[in-house]
Amino acid sequence: MAINHSNISNFNSSQWHIVVQQRDTPSRFEAVVPTSTLQGIVTRIVHVDRLSELLIKAVNNRTRERNYFKKLVELFQGEVTEEEFDKAIEENEDDYVVTADGTPSREDLMLACEAAKQIKDVRDIDDFAALFSFNPESTIKEIEAK
């Protein structure tokens, strides 16, 4: 496999040296950096991945809440019976029910707290826990452990 020299990036600084050699597929990345710098980069990548997972969970949980209230409106307007409402919820729990049974790690709490600052109507621990599917008691316990 020949290296396409026109696509070689080279970055030098007093602390680190990075070379990226792009071949047809895949690209190769090499770096010589201080361990602490590399650990910082990896930690940020891991945090971005976990933050993405938490935000997707939050969006899905808000969608579940919205779906539930739409179905509740159908019940109140007489479009469905109470039995049909109960059956729809029971048979499609993933579409209507927010589970709050997860135990957050310290990192999860840190990331979720930062995200929650930008999310509307997260007013208390119950809102926060439901948004990210955290068990409220486990969340409080982890917060108090700090």
Secondary structure, 3 states (H helix, E strand, C coil): CCCCHHHEEEEECCCCEEEEECCCCCCEEEEECCHHHHHHHHHHHHHHHHHHHHHHHHHHHHHHHHHHHHHHHHHHCCCCCHHHHHHHHHHCHHHHCCCCCECCCHHHHHHHHHHHCCCCCCCCHHHHHHHHCECHHHHHHHHHHC
